[in-house]
Amino acid sequence: MTECFRVDESSYVQTPDRFFIDRDGKIFRHVLNFLRLGELVLPEGFKELHLLEKEAGFYQIQELINAVQFKMGKRVVQTSTMNRKQRQSPSAQKSPDADNNRQESGSIQKGPDDDIVSLNVGGHFYTTTRGTLTRFGNFAGLCWMFRPDGAYDSKAYNFTTTEPFPSLWDKQGRFVIDRDGKIFRHVLNFLRLGELVLPDDFKELRLLEKEAEYYQMPELAEAVRIMMGKKHADSSNKHKVLSLAGGLLLLASVYTLVRARISVN
């Protein structure tokens, strides 16, 4: 799988029964369908092309990047297309030392940042790594909670002022955070991507700002405010255009009335 996707070793963890990739699972559905179908088939009204483009770049699937950019109206970079048989036969692309390389890669020492973390955020389940949650090392919020030897490791139930929120576990062993689970997807993607990528029709910037403040992530809060300012500016310009159009309409109406009065007199 690593030969096909060429993913960064810092973004995946291999466990005895599954291969974990610390990326957006909802978007991966469309990545996987592209690999199955050989073409990009998306739901009607799909609003996350920008995020899909980012994920295609992470997995280094140029054909998918081209397909997404075509839908976005971007100029597509032409590349040689890999046929389906090649994609399904990694052995055809193996070098003689492939097995040795795989063995060496598997022997890499994993540190605390590679620990898999299961979360229950407001009833929504997420799986990520400690390294992702502590990416912005300001020793506050998520970074403080999931630092080595922090509350996540001690599994101590507490409401002390030294922790940003109490540490709790559900029956399945997931770490519970009593916040909006749907919004947390965008918080987690910001940690993974290092930038804010939202659906085109996203309407909850104020809530996302509040959640960023709760998790003590000033970088995310600032990115949200910049986006809110841009949307406000776009909205203001739209209202100015409408006001101008309304003024012209009123001018035309007055002119029409004056002309009618002159004609009558």
N, C-alpha and C positions, 0 to 999 in steps of 0.2 A: 504493500500500500504506500509506503514511503517513497518507493521508486516511481509510482504513478503521480503522486501529488507533490513530492519533494517538499514536504512541510518542514518548517523549522523545528528542530528537535526540542526547543524550549517550549513548544506549543502542544506537544502530545506526551501522553504517558501510556505505557503498555502495561496492562494488568493481566492476570492469568486467564480471564475469560472474555476480555474485550479490549479494544483499542480506543483510548479516549483522546479526542482532539478538543482543545479548549477554544471552540469557536461557536458562532450562533447556530444552534441546532435547527431552528425554524427555517433559516435560509438554506441550510445544508440539504433540505428536502429538494430544492430546485437544482442545486448542484448535482445531486445524485440522479435526479430525473434527466438532466442534460446528458450525463454519462450513459444512462440507460437508453435514451431515445436517439441521441446524436443530434438533437436540435433543442432549441429553447422554447418550451411550452409553459406559459405562466397563466395564473388565474386572470380573469377579466378585471381590469381596474387595478392591477398590481402596482403598489406604490413604493416599493423598496428596491428599485433598480440600482440606486447609488450604493446601498449596502451589498447587494448581490455582486456588483462590480468589484467592491473591496474584497469580498470573500473569494471571488474567482481569481483575483490577484494573489491572495494568500495561498490558494491551492495551486497557483501557477498553471491554470488551464486557459491558454491563450484563446482557444476556440470559443470558450464561454465568454471571456472578456470581450471578444469581437462581437458576439451575438448580443450581449447586453448593451454595448456601446452603439450598435446599430439601432437597437430599439430606443436608445436615448437620443439618437440623432447626431452622434459624434462621428467623426471621420475614423473609419476602422483601419487598423494596421493589418495589412495583408501578411499572412504567414502560411507556410505549408500546412495543410490539414492532415492530422494523423488519422488514418483509417481505423475503423471499428475493430478489425482483427488485431492490429498492433496494440490498441488500447487494452484489449482483453487478454493479451499475451505478454505479460511482463518478461517472460523468459526470452522473447525475441530481442529485448533491449538489454539483457544482462551482459555484463562484462565478466570475464573469467574470474575476477576477484569479488564478484557480487556477494557470494555467500560469506566470504571473509569479512567484507565491509559491514554486512549486516550483523555479524557476530560482534565485531568491534563496536558498532553503534549501540548494540544492546548491552554492552558491558560498561557504558558510560555511567559514572557515579551520579546518582540523583540526590539532590539536596532538599532541604525543607520547602523551597519554592516550588518543587515539583509535586508536593503533596496534593492529592485530589480532595477537594472540599465539596460536600453536598449541602445545598442550602434549601430551606423552605421559607420563601419570602411571601408572606401573606397568602399562603396556600398554593403558590406557584413554585415548582421545583426547578432548581438550577444546579448544574455541576460545572465546576471550574477548578482552578488551581490556586494555591496560596500565593504563588508568584504574581498572578493576575490581580488578586484582591489587594496586594501590597505594592502595586506598581508605582503609585505615587507615594513615595516614602516620606510623607510629612508627619508620620507617627501620630496620626489622629484618625478617628473614624474607623473605616474598614482596615486600614493599614495597621492601626493600633490593635484592633481586635484579633487579627489573624497573623500577627507577628509571631515568630517562634517563642514558645513559652508564654504566650498570651492566654486570654480567657478561652480561646478555642481549644488549646492544648490541655488546659487544666480541667476543662469541663465542669467548672464550678458555677453553680447557680448564684448570681449576685446582682444586686442593684446598687453597687458602690459607685461613687462619683468618679472613680478612676477609669471606668469603662464607659464608652459612649452609649451602649445599650446592654441590657441584661443578656447573659449567655444561657440559652435554653436549647434542648434537643427534643425532637419529636420521637415517636416510637420506632421509626425507621432509622434513627441515628442522624437525621439531617439537622443542621444548625438552623434554628428558627430566628428569623428577623421579622418583627411585627410591623411591616411596612407594605406599601403598595407593590404587589408582585408583578403586575403587568409593566409598570414603569421601570422596575429593576432591570428588565431586559436591556433597556437603553443605557442604564448605569453600567452594566456589565460590558456591553459592547464598547462603551467609551474607554473602559479600562483595557480592553483587548486591542482596540484600534489606535488609541491615543488621539482620537478626534471624534467629534460629534456628528454622527450620520443618522438621520431620522427619516421616517416615511414622508412622502410628499404631502400627505394630508394630515400630518401630526397636529393635534389640537390641544396638547396638554403641556405646553412649555412652562406654565406657572407651577404645575405640580412637579414637573421634572426639576425645576429650580429649587423647590422646597426639599425634594428628596436629596439633591446634591448637597444642600446645606446640612441636612440631617446626617449624611454620611461623611461630612466634613471634607468635601472634595471641592476646593475653590477653583480648580482648573475646569471642572465640569460646570460649576455654577456660572463662571465667567463665559464659557462657550454658549451656554443657554441664554444668558443676557445679551450677548452679541447677536444671537439669532433672533431674540425677541425685538431688539432694536432695529434689525433689518426688516423684520415683518412689519413693525410699527411704521418705519419709513415708507415701505411699499404701500401700506394702507393709507398713509397720509397723502402720498402722491396721487393715489387713486381718487381720494376725496377731493383733492384740488382740481383734478381733471373734471370730475363730476360737477363741482361748483362752477367751474368755468363754463361747462356746457349748459348748466342751468341759467347762468347769467346771460349767455348768448340767446337762449330761448326766451328769457324775459325781455331782453332788448328787442328781439324780433316782434314779440307780442305788443310792446308799447309802440313800436314803429307802425305796426299794422293798425292799431287803434287810432293813432294820430292821423295816419293817412286816410283812414275811413272817415274821421271827423272832418278833415279838410274837404274830402269829396262831398260830404253832405252839405257843408256850408257853401 
